[in-house]
Amino acid sequence: MSTLGVGFIGAGPVTQAIHLPHLAGLSDRLHIAHVMDVDPGTAAAVAARCGARHSSSVEELLADDGVDVVAICSPHAFHAEQAVACARAGKKAVLVEKPFATTTADAERIAEASVETGVPVIVGAMHTYDPAHLAAEEHWGDLPDTARHIRSVIQLPPNARYEALATQLHSLPQPPPQRDLSDPAARAAAISGSLLGLAIHNLPLVRRFLPHVEAVDTALLLRPFGYRVTLHGPDGRTAELIGHIGTAWRPEWTFEVWGAHSELRLDFTPSYVRAGSAEATVRTPDRTLRFGPYQHNGYDAEWLHLADLADGTAPPRHTPGELVADLRYATGLAALAGTVLRQQGVAT
Amino acid sequence: MTPGTPPTTPASRPLTVALDKALDTPFTHGTLASLPEWLRADDTCDVDIRAIGGPAWTGRLHRALALRPRAVLLSRPTPAPPETVKELAALADAAQVPVVVDTPWALHPATTDVVPALRAAAAQAALIEVFTAADVPPAHAFLDQLALVRATAGALDSLRVTRLDARGHGGSAQCGSVPVSFSGCRSGIGTTDTRLVLRGAGEQWRLDFAAPSSARPATVVRIDADGEHLLPTRYETAHRAAWRHTHAAATSGTAAPSTLHHLAADLALFPVEALSA
């Protein structure tokens, strides 16, 4: 059986440390056909690792008939233009890494191109594909309707610790510049960036249980990198989002919901390391159901879904409209948190 | 020595205890039965210790102090005006009657065992967070959380309450330079879940408490560069620990870790509308 060819736009750390190892583990369905990066040296070096062709332009990648599926792992600002180009080029499926786009208008452009061309486009929100999450979804009943409180906690060591276990990076990324957080505008930008960079992994799940944000109540930046944000919806349901990247080794990546009749807990494995799916628990007064861990994590499941989409054997799990709504939710939340922090927050 | 083990030279007699109606329950009886050499429910003679609990407790505490017992145990006080509690604290001091405030997390043996280490770690934390999901009024859960943070991290500089209604509570505070977050959700699923978590670059701590009505131990984990260390389990409720502290206060004048002064300070942070909850 032939396998589907994948082309990468952008060959940075996420491509090298997350996608390439995961695809290698799915070699019965997918292979890497083409690696494009604006840095020709990076493109060549990364392509050489997997026997793929390489280039430094999107046009060359799209002209490669061996590329069935495109993964867009470029800087966020280029996602929309590149995703639309992939759909127009008639590729079989497109993966856009988080965030889908930088504006809702751009996200809508991608969605329109997907609908017009029939080329399925998905976002790399891996936890929405996690097998334990999906198994729990089958059993959580009316929890999305009765949810009262949501907690999303992402605590991680520095990325380098897990990147080093996942691959040997071709080149180390530049650390982000130091910001002057005494400046209210810088604080607002920092919280917005933290939410769109880290919290966004769980935001599609948060939206599922708190679909409308009425207000952000508190926003706080944590040392050395992180956030705590609380919010509520018009019906009084609440959420707290905590993210922290420090030097401690112990990770925690949890998502919990308390509802009127049941509770949900998801314990995800960290990104980069291929440690299987989340473990999910659905608890009611009468019983506790547990799901996972399963062999495949969310990235594996995401790629297998892409393969099914490209083969035409499965419908998209999320419609383009839902992906746009997810982005609108994330950017709206980030803007609200930025406003709160600009007005009252103090970096600590 | 296991807490509650009587001294080799036993006391001449157990201290007599008079229970408020709200505390005259099988749960209290079962607890007192675990300290039979020290305490005995008996209000037919001179009462050594008076136990106050339930709603409208301030008036009954006032009357109990007037009787000059050797000590008072105030169990799970509901929110009350801080001025009233301060007056009661002053009255107790003047009467030289120690009052031990029974609170489920601050007095839990798992907490009191590690207070010095927790305080040191808390000062270095990037965030101290406490969360409760339980089927108790949110104002009560919030007050219990304040006591826990006061015991483990120190006095709070301020408290901003962002939510306190029938479904839950939320707030944020500063303990020195360290941010503290409070949150809770009233949950009727049947589980009780209170967590204190210190997140930061140095030592991290996580305390997970089970329902206070049983001696199911809290899980206390310290995380440092060498690994994740599970501290010894303690199969004792905070309620029994409160009785031990009360006995110690009555017999040897030992200061309790949770007093009316602490309660008044916590209530002073509370929003006025929650004080009658």
Interface residues (C-beta under 8 A of the other chain):
Chain A: R148 H149 R151 Q155 D217 T218 L220 L222 R223 P224 G226 R228 T230 H232 G236 T238 E240 I242 H244 G246 T247 A248 W249 R250 W258 A260 H261 S262 E263 R283 T284 P285 T348
Chain B: A126 L127 E129 F131 A133 R160 T162 R163 D165 R167 G168 G170 S172 S177 V178 P179 S181 S183 C185 R186 S187 G188 I189 G190 T191 R199 G200 A201 G202 Q204 I223 A225 E228
